[in-house]
Amino acid sequence: MTELAPRLSAAHRKALPLLASGVPEPSVVGYLDLLDPAPVPAPNRAQALWSRRWGAAFYANLQSMRRRLMDVNGSPRDRLRPAPGETVLDLGCGPGDITRQLADAVTSSGLVVGVDLSAEMLTRAVRDASAGNIAFFRGDATRLPFSDGMFDAVCCSAMFQLLPDPFAALDAMTRVLAPGGRVFILTTHRGRGLAERLSCALVGRLSGARMFAPSAIPDALAERGYRDIDQRFTGMLQTVVAVR
Ligand SMILES: C[S@@+](CC[C@H](N)C(=O)[O-])C[C@H]1O[C@@H](n2cnc3c(N)ncnc32)[C@H](O)[C@@H]1O
């Protein structure tokens, strides 16, 4: 990695010490690629969309709708409250809109690391992020390349429902979070009333995305020793914050 350092941005140089020992040398393509360049097969229709160039462009254009949905129950920045100087992981960062908001909050003394599986999403994220405190990596949420306890907070917005094994990602997030660190998860749920349950089932069927039982995420957090679990529902979405 020492030979790599001179070719990196200041933010990537700051992020290198977070990597676990034995992680292979990444390739530098604006973001640091820690995965095989061969395309990763998408586990469902929704992830297939986010892996395509037009899908990533379409997602970036959904910004205002997405922001409205998230802001009903507080944005990731409001709920996670990143402080200046903190190190924050934005998992499944997509085109990096939330990454940039988190980077504003941690200021130049902090660092936000955005990780995503999709090269197309990361290409957009790198293009739109000029801040010196953001480092993007291509990696898999279930096999995070970072050492234990490196992050003060982890944001995971709209990714859990796409994963074949979301609880493996929760284990990985927990491992890299420092004791007392905060986690924010925005994802889907199965609905509570009958009408909500029917529309959630339809969306799940059409998109292939997982719809979680309403107690599944808080229960999984409690099993992993999290406290101060705060869950809120907005339509088909839920947000959950908790402290490790
Ligand atoms: C719906 S987008 C959400 C983007 C962003 N977090 C937001 O809320 O705007 C979901 C993102 O999760 C990424 N993703 C899916 N599976 C992943 C995995 N196993 N590891 C890392 N990222 C993944 C997708 O590529 C996509 O960019």
The ligand as a Tripos MOL2 file, in Angstrom:
@<TRIPOS>MOLECULE
LIG
   27    29     1     0     0
SMALL
NO_CHARGES

@<TRIPOS>ATOM
      1 C1        -31.1740    2.1750   -3.3220 C.3       1 LIG1
      2 S1        -29.4560    2.5170   -3.3630 S.3       1 LIG1
      3 C2        -29.2420    3.5730   -1.9260 C.3       1 LIG1
      4 C3        -28.1590    4.5890   -2.1130 C.3       1 LIG1
      5 C4        -27.9760    5.5520   -0.9410 C.3       1 LIG1
      6 N1        -27.6170    4.8710    0.2880 N.3       1 LIG1
      7 C5        -29.2290    6.3610   -0.7270 C.2       1 LIG1
      8 O1        -29.9730    6.1160    0.2250 O.co2     1 LIG1
      9 O2        -29.4810    7.2220   -1.5550 O.co2     1 LIG1
     10 C6        -28.7970    0.9960   -2.7560 C.3       1 LIG1
     11 C7        -27.3150    0.8720   -2.9670 C.3       1 LIG1
     12 O3        -26.8330   -0.2990   -2.2820 O.3       1 LIG1
     13 C8        -25.8140   -0.8550   -3.0940 C.3       1 LIG1
     14 N2        -25.5880   -2.2670   -2.7080 N.ar      1 LIG1
     15 C9        -26.3870   -3.3350   -2.9260 C.ar      1 LIG1
     16 N3        -25.8390   -4.4470   -2.4480 N.ar      1 LIG1
     17 C10       -24.6430   -4.0910   -1.8990 C.ar      1 LIG1
     18 C11       -23.6050   -4.8000   -1.2270 C.ar      1 LIG1
     19 N4        -23.6670   -6.1380   -1.0280 N.pl3     1 LIG1
     20 N5        -22.5360   -4.1110   -0.7980 N.ar      1 LIG1
     21 C12       -22.4380   -2.7510   -0.9890 C.ar      1 LIG1
     22 N6        -23.3950   -2.0400   -1.6320 N.ar      1 LIG1
     23 C13       -24.4850   -2.6870   -2.0700 C.ar      1 LIG1
     24 C14       -26.3640   -0.6760   -4.5100 C.3       1 LIG1
     25 O4        -25.3520   -0.8110   -5.4820 O.3       1 LIG1
     26 C15       -26.9560    0.7100   -4.4500 C.3       1 LIG1
     27 O5        -26.0420    1.7040   -4.8250 O.3       1 LIG1
@<TRIPOS>BOND
     1     1     2 1
     2     2     3 1
     3     2    10 1
     4     3     4 1
     5     4     5 1
     6     5     6 1
     7     5     7 1
     8     7     8 2
     9     7     9 1
    10    10    11 1
    11    11    12 1
    12    11    26 1
    13    12    13 1
    14    13    14 1
    15    13    24 1
    16    14    15 ar
    17    14    23 ar
    18    15    16 ar
    19    16    17 ar
    20    17    18 ar
    21    17    23 ar
    22    18    19 1
    23    18    20 ar
    24    20    21 ar
    25    21    22 ar
    26    22    23 ar
    27    24    25 1
    28    24    26 1
    29    26    27 1
@<TRIPOS>SUBSTRUCTURE
     1 LIG1         1 GROUP 0 **** ****
